[in-house]
Amino acid sequence: MRKLLFASVAALLAACGQPAQPDGAQQQASAPAVFPNLNAASYRIEATITNPVSGQASNVVQYRSGSNLRMEMPGATVLINGETKEAVNLVTAGGRTVAMRVPLSNFDVGMQMQPEDVAAMALVGPCTGAGEIGSEWGRTNEAGSRSTGCLTADGILLKGTVDGKTTWETTSLARGPQDPALFSVPAGVQVMDLGGLAAKFGKAQ
């Protein structure tokens, strides 16, 4: 599920805008085919992530503010800092919260799409989701797997698919400033640096 989460996250994010207007479809059709900026939106969304293999679905709540992201899912919360390129996993068990810091490079799919990834995205056409009008973008990787994402003009992922199977579906969306505290480790919670531990174990081998 972690791979699925970050694969989905890697396909979202951008500059804050106004809700789509009734004539948005006409405006969309005349807009230039430019992939949305995925780094500056401020919003709160609720979504469902579905594993395309097992079909297992999980509900998530995502908060975005600039380059900061918070993902709340059953059993864990992930905080991502786009500037430091670090992720912190918050896990609560037995009434105790544990925080683990991991560099984004340690994940199979990083938060930021590389220029070559964006260049490979092709505009498919208009799409809708969560009461919004967006544009569907798609790409086929070297293995022949087809991925698509329905994105708003300000870079919010409404729906994502892998080989025709829905992996991400936004069910509600509210734009606006978010509380900075949402993107910080709670006071009193010690952070374990797993990246540092991995480096130490590597040297010991």
C-alpha positions as CSV (number, residue, x, y, z in Angstrom):
1,M,0.0,0.0,0.0
2,R,3.0,2.4,0.6
3,K,4.0,2.1,-3.0
4,L,0.4,2.8,-4.1
5,L,0.2,5.8,-1.7
6,F,3.3,7.5,-3.0
7,A,2.6,6.6,-6.6
8,S,-0.7,8.4,-6.2
9,V,0.8,11.3,-4.3
10,A,3.4,11.8,-7.0
11,A,0.6,12.6,-9.4
12,L,-1.0,15.5,-7.6
13,L,-0.6,19.1,-6.1
14,A,-0.5,23.0,-7.3
15,A,-1.4,26.7,-7.1
16,C,-4.6,27.7,-5.2
17,G,-7.5,28.6,-7.5
18,Q,-11.2,29.2,-7.4
19,P,-13.8,26.4,-7.7
20,A,-14.7,25.5,-11.3
21,Q,-17.4,27.6,-12.8
22,P,-20.3,26.3,-15.0
23,D,-18.6,27.4,-18.2
24,G,-15.3,25.8,-17.1
25,A,-15.6,23.1,-19.8
26,Q,-15.4,25.8,-22.5
27,Q,-12.5,27.5,-20.8
28,Q,-10.8,24.1,-20.5
29,A,-11.1,23.4,-24.2
30,S,-9.4,26.6,-25.2
31,A,-6.6,26.4,-22.5
32,P,-3.1,25.5,-23.6
33,A,-2.0,21.9,-23.0
34,V,0.3,22.6,-20.1
35,F,0.7,20.1,-17.3
36,P,-0.4,21.7,-14.0
37,N,2.0,22.9,-11.4
38,L,1.9,20.3,-8.6
39,N,3.6,22.3,-5.8
40,A,1.6,25.2,-4.5
41,A,-2.0,24.4,-3.7
42,S,-3.6,24.8,-0.3
43,Y,-6.5,22.5,0.3
44,R,-8.1,19.6,2.2
45,I,-9.5,16.6,0.4
46,E,-11.0,13.3,1.2
47,A,-10.2,10.4,-1.1
48,T,-10.2,6.6,-1.5
49,I,-7.1,4.7,-2.5
50,T,-7.6,1.3,-4.0
51,N,-4.9,-1.3,-4.6
52,P,-5.3,-2.3,-8.3
53,V,-4.1,-5.9,-7.5
54,S,-6.0,-6.8,-4.3
55,G,-8.8,-4.4,-4.7
56,Q,-8.3,-3.3,-1.1
57,A,-9.6,0.2,-0.5
58,S,-8.6,2.7,2.2
59,N,-10.0,6.2,3.0
60,V,-7.5,9.0,3.3
61,V,-7.6,12.7,4.2
62,Q,-5.0,14.9,2.6
63,Y,-4.0,18.4,3.5
64,R,-1.8,20.6,1.3
65,S,-0.1,23.9,1.9
66,G,2.6,25.0,-0.5
67,S,5.3,22.3,-0.5
68,N,4.0,20.7,2.6
69,L,1.7,17.7,2.6
70,R,-0.1,15.7,5.2
71,M,-1.7,12.3,4.5
72,E,-4.0,10.7,7.2
73,M,-4.8,7.0,6.7
74,P,-5.9,4.1,8.9
75,G,-3.1,3.4,11.4
76,A,-0.6,6.1,10.3
77,T,-0.1,9.7,9.2
78,V,2.6,10.9,6.8
79,L,4.1,14.4,6.8
80,I,6.0,15.4,3.7
81,N,8.2,18.5,3.5
82,G,8.8,19.4,-0.1
83,E,11.7,21.8,0.7
84,T,13.8,19.3,2.8
85,K,12.7,16.3,0.7
86,E,11.9,14.4,3.9
87,A,8.9,12.3,5.1
88,V,7.9,11.6,8.7
89,N,5.7,8.7,9.5
90,L,3.5,9.1,12.6
91,V,2.3,5.9,14.1
92,T,0.1,5.7,17.2
93,A,-0.2,2.4,19.1
94,G,-1.2,1.8,22.7
95,G,-1.7,5.5,23.2
96,R,1.8,6.3,22.2
97,T,2.9,8.2,19.0
98,V,6.2,7.3,17.4
99,A,7.7,9.4,14.6
100,M,10.1,8.1,12.0
101,R,11.9,10.4,9.5
102,V,12.8,9.0,6.1
103,P,14.3,10.8,3.1
104,L,11.9,10.9,0.2
105,S,14.6,9.2,-1.9
106,N,14.1,6.1,0.1
107,F,10.6,5.6,-1.3
108,D,10.0,3.8,-4.5
109,V,8.2,6.8,-5.9
110,G,9.3,10.3,-4.8
111,M,7.0,13.3,-4.2
112,Q,8.3,15.4,-7.0
113,M,7.8,14.4,-10.6
114,Q,10.9,14.7,-12.6
115,P,11.0,16.8,-15.9
116,E,11.2,13.7,-17.9
117,D,8.1,12.4,-16.2
118,V,6.1,15.5,-17.0
119,A,7.4,15.5,-20.6
120,A,6.0,12.0,-21.0
121,M,2.5,13.0,-19.9
122,A,0.1,13.5,-22.7
123,L,-3.2,15.4,-22.6
124,V,-6.1,13.0,-23.1
125,G,-9.1,15.3,-22.7
126,P,-11.6,16.8,-20.2
127,C,-12.7,14.9,-17.1
128,T,-14.6,15.4,-13.9
129,G,-14.5,14.4,-10.3
130,A,-15.7,15.6,-6.9
131,G,-17.8,18.2,-8.6
132,E,-14.8,19.7,-10.4
133,I,-13.8,19.9,-14.1
134,G,-10.3,18.8,-14.9
135,S,-8.0,17.5,-17.6
136,E,-7.0,13.9,-17.9
137,W,-3.3,13.2,-18.5
138,G,-1.7,9.9,-19.3
139,R,1.5,8.0,-19.9
140,T,2.7,4.5,-20.7
141,N,5.9,3.4,-19.0
142,E,8.6,1.2,-20.5
143,A,6.9,-1.9,-19.1
144,G,3.7,-1.0,-21.0
145,S,1.7,-0.1,-17.9
146,R,-0.8,2.8,-18.6
147,S,-1.4,5.4,-15.9
148,T,-3.8,8.4,-16.0
149,G,-4.6,11.2,-13.7
150,C,-7.5,13.7,-13.8
151,L,-6.1,17.0,-12.5
152,T,-7.7,20.3,-11.9
153,A,-6.2,23.4,-13.5
154,D,-4.5,24.2,-10.1
155,G,-3.0,20.7,-9.9
156,I,-5.3,18.7,-7.6
157,L,-5.8,15.0,-8.4
158,L,-9.4,14.1,-8.8
159,K,-8.9,10.6,-10.1
160,G,-6.0,8.3,-10.9
161,T,-5.9,4.9,-12.7
162,V,-3.4,2.2,-13.5
163,D,-4.2,0.0,-16.4
164,G,-7.8,1.1,-16.4
165,K,-8.3,0.4,-12.7
166,T,-9.1,3.3,-10.4
167,T,-6.4,3.8,-7.7
168,W,-7.3,7.2,-6.4
169,E,-10.7,9.0,-6.3
170,T,-11.2,12.3,-4.6
171,T,-14.7,12.4,-2.9
172,S,-14.6,15.9,-1.4
173,L,-12.4,19.0,-1.9
174,A,-12.1,22.3,0.0
175,R,-9.5,24.9,-1.0
176,G,-8.1,27.4,1.4
177,P,-5.3,28.0,3.9
178,Q,-4.4,25.2,6.2
179,D,-3.2,25.3,9.8
180,P,0.7,25.1,9.8
181,A,0.6,22.8,12.8
182,L,-0.9,20.1,10.6
183,F,2.5,19.7,8.9
184,S,4.7,19.5,12.0
185,V,5.5,16.7,14.4
186,P,3.4,17.1,17.5
187,A,5.2,18.6,20.6
188,G,6.8,16.0,22.8
189,V,7.1,13.3,20.1
190,Q,10.6,12.2,19.5
191,V,11.7,11.6,15.9
192,M,13.8,8.6,14.9
193,D,16.0,9.2,11.9
194,L,15.7,6.0,9.9
195,G,17.8,7.4,7.1
196,G,20.7,7.8,9.5
197,L,20.2,4.3,10.9
198,A,20.2,2.9,7.4
199,A,23.5,4.6,6.7
200,K,25.1,3.2,9.9
201,F,24.0,-0.3,9.1
202,G,25.4,0.1,5.6
203,K,28.8,1.0,6.9
204,A,28.8,-1.8,9.4
205,Q,28.3,-4.4,6.7
